[in-house]
Amino acid sequence: MHDPLAVISQMEEADFIACFSSIYEHSTWVAEELWRQKVEHPSEYFDSIDKIKATMADIVEQSTDEQKLILLRAHPDLAGKAALAGELTHASTSEQAGAGLDQCSEKELAYFLQLNDTYREKFGFPFIMAVKGATKDQILTGFQARTPNDWQTEFDRAMSEVHKIAGFRLADL
């Protein structure tokens, strides 16, 4: 049985950044800052996945709102055009397939595309939901419940969902 923490603690910088760069979607800067903190405080953050998760969340939360918005915009639409074109990251593909989004009928797919467009037009970033363990119906309910929100409420909710996604991805290391 391999111990991921032992493996992580022995990684060189490039491997470490490669390992953690997918935790926050297309946001290598989070992994780079995590590496910097690991080098400066090697024993403080890396004795549990929960501490790594908290450290990465802190890195994101301490970033600017502009950087957070870039992070949100790095996420793909659920059952969107990138999924149809096969352009999702491995993690996103797996998460969306687990929720059955790869099994949408043409009618469901058209509805998801419409919901994605409406949401993105209103907020300026994609609808983000940690879909691991969710069903298509729960995702649709999420769209319907959250689209009426004001911008700040939805920005905060999207950031919360991003952290949940990161937690799921870290647990899979």
Steps between C-alpha positions, in 0.01 A plus 500: 500500500652831400493805723418808290641734765837321493504523122405869510767583755771353272388671179721741309349838413386417144331175605341665801355784292382254235329290770318794660435720196175316417349540846380852416395494133768639266651699789863399528564811712334328797736201474799732457414689818440171683852392397643830625332448837619137514858613447472774764313286759554134409347347812199727543272413210575156369418250773137465387289546190267719709785743574595511133135565414478782756828652381391496136163652593681773694723573201192547283307701760795735555524572127333801342139497384636534145710184545197317644292606202768363265486174698121482466521570128753216460223252584307338217125518458316192626401290197625790289684551175841399639355169618344439160831573330695275740701797632450453875778414741508137610360599842211700352417224253485245781295726729245584231473137387446394861197730511367352176559815298664295226169315458275797425233470235501763225216681677683495837821615335323791330348598835840486674652716226219754542542502880877539465463792259241678718709454814829606338336806343364611838808434715798506264624155607369145457258325732722305737378213709695220663315226313666196656214290634235725341240407242395690187177598679693641797720699264195638317345592835825680588486702180137596564560591864820697447443693177269755672776585753678834501859513372678502839291214641573291194870592492529385861306180428712424193817543707358265763428242229854539361639416845273192520625385160860549616426293811363214289804514271744501792323201654562311175880550511 
